[in-house]
């Protein structure tokens, strides 16, 4: 086969020879690395750091400019790495990364060392010297935890009865420990550990941890409002994180990492439901790291799927699809009798619907519904709770997103008849209201919108609040109708009313 004119003969990333029919511009290995970059930063060659823009940024001692030069390096391909992708690796939002890239130089040593470690910047090229406890055997910054004194723009919000400092202490310990069992490299006095000298947990203790985790998921499912379960979850997360410090045997370390990953996902669920997406992203990211340590593929795929929800709610649908594609590959290595693969496809269908990919969306929905063909126990009721009971309402939601009201309405009405929880019923009501909007039926939009609002008042759900905000936006073209105006005013009042136990400023992300 003759190579078409203008096509490269070698992969620009690794230099390998390209096949004659390769029209992607990259070899298969580099294409796989490109797809998987949403999970973790790539391993870079030594020559990467000799690139002139990076050398210049390092000379200027401005890590934000190093980030920009890193993203724009030709090693990554023709297009720079998106800020959203790199921000996810660093445990921050895209807006925060943008401020760091364009703002004054960061001078706090903990943050400099932590972010350098994540990106794998060699210690030899840095202008600062990481503390001895933060340097690995190969000279790169390592073992650095999340700083507890970040500026207000990067701090995460309090939740429940647990203070910001306590939550950050727990996440600091988890972040440092899940990279390996070398406890001697962590400053435990600073981390606030209180279990020094305790024995490493045995099999019985580990089983107890897992049983407590399962009971906490049940408590979360039954709680109304959801944040009522937060204090118990944070307390258990602190206990198992302290236990992780004591583990030396690899099998104990892996099992504890799975326990921590389980709890981090539950912590992220609490934050996500409350509208604190930054905190949720931090928890899901740490959970994915723990799953990798534990080699727990189903648990890992679930962490990635939960992380993808953040992109869905931020309307970054291509990012969500890419992350869900990665989750599907992880799930393929897991237990085929669990419903992990079907859950990934269920969420993936939502991203495909919002990208307008009708056929792929339907295939993903059909794949999700194959959960009914599984036998025995298809989920654990905790970090994996997908049993197919929501596939009807999710199919209806996808049809709404695709702008197919005639397909959506009968499916959603069927879902209503299935006896849903208050929150799920409210979400279906917002979808039925959107069907009315798409048809231009003001009566239907107001009728179901009011029903959704009643459900939000009962459940105080951040997820339902966001759905109501989306509905309010869609109702704007009908603002001349006084019924619509009354409903939108009620929605505005509801979403700005503080939830009991939460400070008013913590509701900002809900608006």
N, C-alpha and C positions, 0 to 999 in steps of 0.2 A: 504494500500500500504506500502511495506517495504522500509525503507530508505536505499539507497545504501551505502555501506561501505565508510568511509572517508568523507562523507558529514557532514557539521556542523549541529547541532540541534538548535542553536540560532544565530540570526543575530549579527555579530561582531560589528556593528555600534551602535545599540540601545539595544541589548540584548533580543529582542523579539523572541518568539518561531517561528521557520520556519516550513512551511508545509512539509509533507513528500516528495512531488513531486517537491519541490523547488530546482532547480539545479543551481541557480544564486549565492547562498551564502549570499543573502540579502533579507530582507522582502520587500513587495511591497512599503511601505511608504518610505523606504530608497532608493529603486531603483528610485522612483520619485524624491526624493531630489537629487540623483546623476545626473539625467538627467537635472534638473533645475539649477544646480550649475553654468552653463554658464551665468545665468542671474544675480545672486547675491550671496554673500557668505552665507554659512549656519548659522543658529542659533546654537550655540555650548553650551554644558552643562558646568557647573562650573568645573567639573573634567578634562575637556580638557586641562586647563591651568596648571594642576598639573603634566602633563606628564614630565618625567625627562629631555628629550632633550630641551623642551621649557623652563623649569625652568633654565636650564644651560645657554641657550641663553639669557634669561632675566637677569641672574646674570652677564653675560659678557657685558650687555648694548649694544648689537649689534642687531639692528632691522633686518638687513639682515639675520642673523643666526636665528632669530625668524621666519622670513618668511620661511626659509628652513625647520625648525623643524615643522612649521605649515603644510607645504605641505606634509611632510612625516609622519604625525601623523596617527596611525593605525585607528583612527576614520573614516578616509576617505576611508578605504578599503585596499586591498592588494597592490594596486599601488599608489604611491604618486600622489598628484594633479599636473598636468602639469604646468610648469612655465607660459605658455601662458595663461592658465585659470586665475591664480592668478594675473598675470600682467594686464589682462583685468579688473579685479575688481578694481585694484589700479590706473587705468588710465595711464598705461605705456606700453612699449613694452616688449616682452620676453627678449630681449637683455639687456634692462635697469634693469630689475629685476635680471638677472644673475649677472650684475656688482654690484648691491647693496648687493646681497647675498655673493659675494666673495670679495668685496672691503672693504675699511676702514669703520668704524662705521659712520652712519649719525648722525650729531649733531644738525641740524636745527630743532628747536622745532615745527614749523608749520608743517613740513613734518612728523615728528615723530607722532604728535598728529593726523594728517589727516589720515595717513595710519593705525594707531592703531584703529581709529574710524571705518574705513571701515571694518576691520577684526573683530571688536567687542572685542578687547583685553580689559579686565577690568582695570580700572584705578588703582585698588588696587595692581596689579602685576607689574605695570610699574615702571621704575627707575626715571622717570621724572614726574613732576606735570603739567598736562595740564592747560592752563590759565582758569580762572573761567568761562569765556564766552564759553569755549569749553567742559564743563563737563555737561552731561545730568543728569536727576533725578535719574538714576540707577547707577551712578558712572562711566560709560564708557565714553571714550572720544567721544564728539559729536559736531556737528555744525561747523566742521573745513572746511575751504575752501582751494582751490588750492593755493599754495604759488606762489607769483609772482617773486621770486628771485631764482628759481632753477638753478642749474649749466647748462652750455651750452648743455650737453649731454641729458638733459631732457626737454629743452625748445622747444616750438612749433614754427613753422616758421611764418613770417609775410605773410599776404595775402592782395592783392589789395592795397588800400591806408590806411589801418588800421595798426597801429603799434602792435608789440607783446605785449607791456604793456597794451594797450587798450583792446585787445582781451582777455588777461588773466584776466583783471579786470572784464570783462563781465562774463567770465566763472566762476570766483571766486564767484561772486554774485549769479549766477545761481546755482552753486553747494551748497552753503550755504542755499539758500532760498527754494530749492525744497524739503528739508527734513521736512518742516513744516512752518507754518505761524508765528513762534515766532521770530519776527524781533528784539526783544530786545537783543537777544543773539549774534548779529553780530556787529562787529566794523565797522560802516558805514563810519567813517572818513577815515579809512584805505581802505575800499572798493571803495571809491571815489564817493559815491552817491551824487547827487545834487538835490534830490527831497524831502528833508525832509520837513514835514509840509504840503505836498500836500494831497488832499483827496483821499480816496480809489476809484479806477475806478468803474464806474457804468456800467450797462448793455449796454448802448450806446457806451461807450468807448471800452468795451471788443469787441463789434461787429466791431468797427472800426479797432481794432488790427487784428482781424481775416480776415477782408477784405484786409488790407495791406499785410498780409502774403500771401493771395491768389495771389495778384498782383505781389508780389516778385517772387513767383514760376513761374509765366508767364514770367516775365522779365528774369529770369534765363534760361528758355527754349528757349527764343528768342535771348539771348546774344551770340555774337560770337566775341571774345572768351568768355568762361563761366565766367572767373574771373572778367569780367567787371561789373557783378552784385554784387560783394562782398561788396563794400562800403555801398550800400543801405541796404543790409542784416545785416551787422554788426551794422549799426546805429539803425535799428529797434530792433535788439536783445538787444541793450543797453537800449532802451526806455522801452520795456516790462519787462526787468529784474528789472529796477528801479521801475516799477509799482508793480511787485511781492513783493517788500519790504513792500509796503503799505497795502497789502491785509490782512484782519483779518477774514472775514466771510469765512467759509469752502468752500461754493459754488464758491465764487470769486477766492479763492486760487486755487481750482481744475481747474477752467476754465483758469486761467492765466498759470498754469503749462502746460496745453495742448497747449496754444499759444507759450510758450517758447520751448516746445518739438518740435513743428512744425518748428520753426526757427532754432533750433539746428540741425535738420535733414538737412535743406537746407544749413546751414553753413558747415556741414559735407560733403554734396554733392560737394560743391565748393572746399573744401580741397582735397577730394578724386579725383576729376577730375584733380586737379593740381599735384597729386602724393604725397601730404602731408598726408600719411596714419596715422601717429601718431596723428595729429590734428583731422583728421576725426574720428578716434576711440574715442578720448576724447569727441567729440561732440555727437556721437551716444550713448555712454555710459551715458552721462548726459541726453540725450533725453529719454532713457529708464527709468531712475530714475524719470524724470518728468512725463512720461506716467503712471508710477505706482501710483504716487501721484494723478494724474488726473483720474485714473481708466478708462483710454481710451485704450481699448484692441486693436482696429484696429491700432491706432497710435503707440502703443507699439510694435505690431507685425512688423510694417514697420521699426521701429528703429532697432529691432533685425535683420531684413532681410538686412538692409543696413550695419550693423555691420558684418554680415556674409560675405558680399562681400570682406571685408578686408582679411578674412581667405582664401577666394578663390584666391585672388591675391597673397597671401603669400604661396599658394600651400598647405595650411593646410586643406585639404579637409574633413577629419574626423571632425575637429573642426567646419567647416562650416556646415556640415550636422547636427551635434548635436545642433548647434545654430538655424538652420532652423527648426529642429524638435520642439524646444521650441517655435519658432515663430508660427508654425502651431497650437500648443496647445493654444497660446494666441489668434490667429485669430478665433479659434473655439468658443470663448466667445464673439466675436464681432458681427457686423451686417452682416448677411448672404447675404444681397443684395449688399454689397460692394464687390469689387474684391480682397480684402486683401488675402483671402485664395488661390486664383488662382495665385496671384503674388508670394506668399511664395513658392508654388509648382513649379513655373517657375524657380526660383532661386535654389530651392532644386534640381531640375533636373540637373543643371549644376554641383553641387557637386557630385551627384550620377554618372554622366557621367565620371567624373574624378576619381572616385573610381572604375570604371569598372562595375558598377551594372546596366546592360543593361535593365533588365525587370523593375526594380524599377524606372529607369530613364524614361522609356516610360510611365509608369503609372503616374508619376509626370507630364510629359508633357501633357498627356491626361487630367489630372485634371486641369492643367493651361488653356487648351483650352476650358474648360467648361464655361469660362467667357462669351462665346457667348450666353449661355442660360440664363444669367441674364437679367433682364429687368430694365427699368428706368435708373437712373444715377449710374453707377457702380464705379465711382471714382470721386475725387474732384478736379483733376487737380493740386493738390499741393503735399502734402506728400504721397498721393496715386494717381498715374497716370497710373496704369496698366489697359489697356482696351483690351488687346489681340492683339494689332497691331504688336507686336514684336514676337509673338509665332513662326512664321515661321522661322525667322532668328535665334531664340534661339534653335529651334529644330535642325537646321542645325549645329549650333555650338556644340551642344551636340553630334551629330553624328561624327563630327570631333574629339572631345575629346575621343570618344569611338573607334576611328580608323576605322570608316566605311565610307570611301570616296564615295563609290557607292550610299549610302543612303544620304550622305550630299550634294553632288553636285546639284541634281535637286531641293532640298529644298532651298538651298542658291540662286540658279539662280531665283527661284520663288520670293524670298525675294527682289532681286535686281530690279525686275520688278514692285515693289510696290511703287516706288517713295519715297526713304528714304532721311533723312537729310544727310548732308555731313559726320557727324561723324558716323552715323549708317552705311552708305554706305561703309565708310572706314573699319569699323569692319568686315562687310560681305566680303569685298575684301581680308582681311587678312585670313579669314577662307577659301576662295576659293584658295588662295595661298597655304595654308596648305594642302588642298586636293591635289594640284599638288605635294607637297613634299611627301605625303603619297603614291602617285602613281609613284613617281620617274619621274614625268613630269616636267623637268626644265623650259620649255617654259611657261607652265601654272603658275608655282610658281613665275617666274619673272614678267610675264604679270600682274597678279593680285596684286603682291606685289608692283609694281610700281604704280598701281592705288590707293592702300591704302596709299602709301606715298604721292601722290598728295592730297588726302583727308586730311591727317594730316597737310600738309602745309597750307591748307585753314582754317582748324578749330582749330589748335593748341590745341588739346585735349590730356591731360595726359593719359587718358584711351587708346586712340588709339596709343599713343607712346609706352605704355607697350605692346600692342598687336604686334607692329612692332618689339620690342625687342625680343619677343618670337619667331616671325617669323625668325629673324636674327639667333637665336640659332638653329632653325630647318634646316636652309639652310647650316649649316657648312659642312655636308657630301658632298655637291655639290660645295665646294669652288674652285674646279679646273676649273669650268666654268667661263669665264671672264664676262659673263652677270650677274651671281650670285655675283661675287666679286664687280662689279660696284653697284649693288643694295644694298648690305650690307654696302658698304662705304657710300652710300647716306643715308641709315637709320641711321648709326652712326652719320653722320653730322647733321641730322634733330633732333635727340633726344637730342643732346647736345647744340642746339641753344637756347639761352634764349628767353622766351616769353616776349613781351613788357610789362613793368610794374612789372616785377619780377626780383629780384636780381639773379646773376649767381649761388650763392651758394644755392639758394632755388630750383634749378633744380636737386640737387643731388639725390633725391628720384626717379626721373624720369629715371635715368640711370641704 
